Amino acid sequence: MKKIPFMKFSGAGNDFIVIDNRDRVIQPKAMASFVTHVCRHHLSVGADGLIFIEKSRKADFRWRFFNDDGGEATFCGNGARCAARFAYLKKIAPKAMRFEGTAGTVEAEVHGYRVTVRVPDPSAAQLNLHIPIEGTLHEGHAINTGVPHCVYFVPNTVQADVLGIGRATRFHDLFEPAGTNVNFGRVVDRHTIHLRTYERGVEAETLACGSGSIAAALIAALVHKVESPVTVVPKSGLPLSVTFRRDGERFTDVTLTGEARAIYDGLMRSDAWEYELL
């Protein structure tokens, strides 16, 4: 029976399966189906997403990130941090590393179980969007931090309708055809934000979102005069730190720091990906 080595990681509450795929253990054409099978909770390993580590000619490695629905995403902030720690633990890359992906080259540095990634510059923000949902206009703000995000600011994140408004916004006509991730943030002070996120591809609320934390921090800087560094507290309660340089509405030198816990090593048996999906 074929067995595939993997590691399970948690990045501030986002959980990921990471596989060393430099020798093409999983062929590209089989990746989407493989991911949908092994990411299913209760029936397989279970995770918010899966990361393949591949060879690169211009960086320490290349990474490919898939959401649990089998869709490949261009970027994932917490996933990038977990990929970096995996590469360091497996001696694929040094503590200070560079790795390439669809959204560009990411720089990372590992300090124990905490990892900092410097991410590609975000797109220009679209502020004060009036988004109609079930007859009510909601004021949101959009920015692409490797993947698209919409940010709503709310008076209370505990009471925010993350699933209802989140799902309606994720599939809203304004964000066609790819859709968007949706964040509900509360600015506590000029350096602190509480955040909940509905993630595209997972199609549910997750315990944390790295690219969403970046999006919320940058939008808050534009709308609520928040300043770098920003501590973002997601639903998991495990804080992420976002730093940036701002020049008007343009942001550069954006970093994300937080824990990337290596939970366990395992050998995945074929039962993990060969059962029939319901």
C-alpha positions in Angstrom: 0.0 0.0 0.0 1.4 3.4 -1.1 2.2 5.8 1.8 2.8 9.5 1.5 4.8 11.4 4.1 3.3 14.7 5.3 3.3 17.2 8.2 0.3 18.8 9.8 0.7 22.5 10.7 -1.4 25.1 12.5 -0.8 28.7 11.6 -2.6 30.8 14.2 -5.6 28.4 13.9 -5.5 27.7 10.2 -4.6 24.0 9.7 -2.6 22.8 6.7 -1.2 19.5 5.3 2.2 20.1 3.8 3.8 17.6 1.4 7.3 17.5 0.0 6.5 17.1 -3.7 9.9 17.8 -5.2 10.0 14.3 -6.6 6.4 14.5 -7.9 4.8 12.2 -5.4 1.6 13.7 -6.6 1.3 14.6 -10.3 -0.1 18.1 -11.1 -3.2 16.7 -12.9 -4.1 14.7 -9.8 -3.6 17.5 -7.2 -7.1 18.9 -7.1 -8.8 15.6 -6.6 -6.2 14.5 -4.1 -6.7 17.7 -2.0 -10.5 17.4 -1.9 -10.2 13.9 -0.6 -7.5 14.3 2.1 -8.7 17.7 3.4 -12.1 16.3 4.4 -12.5 16.4 8.2 -13.6 13.1 9.9 -13.1 11.1 6.7 -9.4 11.8 6.1 -6.6 13.9 7.5 -8.7 17.1 7.4 -7.4 20.6 6.9 -8.3 24.1 5.7 -5.8 23.6 2.9 -2.9 21.7 1.4 0.6 22.9 0.4 2.9 21.2 -2.1 6.6 22.0 -1.9 8.3 21.8 -5.3 11.7 22.5 -6.8 12.6 26.0 -8.0 15.4 27.3 -10.2 15.4 30.8 -8.8 14.5 30.4 -5.1 14.9 27.9 -2.3 11.7 26.2 -3.4 8.3 26.7 -5.1 5.0 26.3 -3.2 1.5 25.6 -4.5 -1.4 26.2 -2.2 -4.8 24.6 -2.5 -8.0 25.3 -0.5 -9.9 22.3 0.8 -12.3 22.4 -2.1 -9.5 21.5 -4.5 -9.2 25.0 -5.9 -5.6 26.4 -6.2 -5.2 29.9 -4.7 -2.5 32.4 -5.6 -1.6 33.1 -2.0 -2.3 32.3 1.7 -0.5 34.3 4.4 -0.7 31.6 7.2 0.0 28.9 4.6 3.1 30.7 3.5 4.4 30.8 7.1 3.7 27.1 7.6 5.4 26.3 4.2 8.5 28.2 5.4 8.8 26.4 8.7 8.3 23.0 6.9 11.1 23.9 4.5 13.4 24.8 7.4 12.6 21.7 9.5 13.1 19.5 6.4 16.4 21.2 5.6 15.0 22.4 2.2 15.8 26.0 3.1 17.8 28.0 5.7 16.2 30.2 8.4 16.1 33.2 6.0 14.6 32.0 2.7 12.9 33.0 -0.5 10.3 30.9 -2.2 8.2 31.5 -5.3 4.5 31.1 -6.1 1.8 32.4 -8.3 1.5 35.7 -6.5 5.3 36.3 -6.6 8.3 35.7 -4.5 7.9 35.5 -0.7 10.7 36.2 1.7 10.5 34.4 5.1 12.4 34.1 8.3 12.0 31.3 10.9 12.4 32.0 14.6 11.5 28.9 16.5 7.8 28.3 15.9 7.2 31.9 14.9 7.6 32.9 11.3 7.7 36.2 9.5 6.9 36.5 5.8 7.4 39.6 3.6 4.7 39.4 1.0 4.3 41.0 -2.5 2.9 44.5 -2.5 -0.9 44.6 -2.4 -3.2 46.1 -5.1 -4.7 49.5 -4.7 -7.7 49.5 -2.3 -11.2 50.2 -3.4 -12.9 52.1 -0.5 -16.5 52.8 0.5 -18.1 50.2 -1.7 -21.9 50.1 -1.2 -22.8 46.4 -1.4 -26.5 45.5 -1.5 -27.4 42.3 0.4 -31.0 41.3 0.9 -32.2 44.9 0.5 -29.6 46.5 2.8 -26.6 48.4 1.7 -23.4 47.4 3.5 -20.3 49.6 3.3 -17.2 47.5 2.5 -13.7 48.0 1.2 -11.8 45.8 -1.2 -8.1 45.0 -1.6 -6.0 42.2 -3.1 -3.3 41.0 -0.7 -2.3 38.0 -2.9 -5.9 37.0 -3.0 -9.0 39.2 -3.1 -10.5 40.4 0.2 -13.5 42.5 1.2 -13.4 44.2 4.6 -16.4 45.3 6.7 -15.9 47.2 9.9 -18.4 46.2 12.6 -19.1 47.4 16.2 -18.9 43.9 17.6 -17.2 40.9 15.9 -18.9 38.4 18.2 -22.4 39.4 16.8 -21.3 39.8 13.2 -23.2 37.7 10.7 -20.1 36.1 9.3 -21.8 33.2 7.5 -24.8 35.0 6.1 -23.3 38.3 5.0 -20.0 36.6 4.4 -21.4 34.0 1.9 -23.6 36.6 0.2 -20.6 38.9 -0.3 -18.2 36.1 -1.3 -20.5 35.3 -4.3 -21.7 38.9 -5.0 -21.8 40.2 -8.5 -19.3 43.0 -7.6 -16.6 40.3 -7.1 -17.3 38.1 -10.1 -15.9 35.9 -11.5 -13.5 34.7 -8.8 -15.4 35.9 -5.7 -13.7 37.2 -2.6 -12.8 36.4 1.0 -14.8 38.4 3.5 -13.5 40.0 6.8 -15.4 41.5 9.7 -13.1 43.7 11.7 -13.4 45.9 14.8 -10.7 48.5 15.4 -9.9 48.4 19.1 -7.2 51.1 19.0 -4.6 52.4 16.5 -2.6 49.2 16.8 -5.1 46.5 17.4 -7.9 44.9 15.4 -10.3 42.0 16.2 -11.1 40.0 13.1 -13.4 37.2 11.8 -13.1 35.8 8.3 -15.3 33.9 5.8 -12.8 32.2 3.5 -13.4 31.6 -0.2 -12.6 28.0 -1.1 -13.2 26.7 2.5 -16.7 28.3 2.2 -17.0 28.8 5.9 -15.5 30.8 8.7 -12.0 29.8 9.7 -10.1 30.4 12.9 -7.7 32.7 11.3 -6.7 34.2 7.9 -3.3 35.6 7.2 -4.0 37.5 4.0 -7.3 38.7 5.6 -5.4 40.0 8.6 -3.1 41.9 6.2 -6.1 43.2 4.3 -7.9 44.4 7.4 -4.8 46.1 8.8 -4.1 48.0 5.5 -7.7 49.0 5.0 -7.9 50.1 8.7 -4.9 52.3 8.1 -6.7 54.1 5.3 -10.1 54.3 6.9 -9.5 54.4 10.7 -5.9 55.9 10.9 -4.5 52.6 12.2 -0.7 52.6 12.3 2.0 49.9 11.8 2.6 47.6 13.6 -0.9 46.2 13.9 -1.9 43.3 16.1 -4.7 41.4 14.5 -6.6 39.0 16.9 -8.5 36.4 14.8 -11.2 34.0 16.1 -8.6 31.6 17.4 -7.3 34.3 19.8 -3.8 33.7 18.5 -2.5 37.1 17.5 -0.8 37.9 14.2 1.3 41.0 13.6 1.2 43.0 10.4 3.8 45.7 9.6 3.9 47.9 6.5 5.2 51.2 5.0 2.5 53.6 3.7 2.8 56.3 1.1 -0.6 57.8 0.6 -2.8 54.9 -0.4 0.2 52.7 -1.5 1.6 50.1 0.8 5.1 48.4 0.6 7.3 46.2 2.8 4.3 44.3 4.1 5.1 41.6 6.6 3.0 39.0 8.6 4.3 37.4 11.7 2.8 34.7 13.9 3.1 31.1 15.1 3.4 28.2 12.7 3.2 25.1 14.8 4.4 21.8 13.5 1.7 19.5 15.0 2.9 16.1 13.8 4.6 14.0 11.0 2.6 11.2 9.4 2.4 8.7 6.7 -0.8 9.0 4.7 -2.3 5.6 3.5 -4.2 5.3 0.2 -7.5 5.1 2.1 -7.0 8.8 2.8 -7.5 9.7 -0.9 -9.1 6.7 -2.6 -12.6 6.6 -1.0 -15.5 8.0 -3.0 -16.7 11.6 -2.3 -20.3 11.9 -1.4 
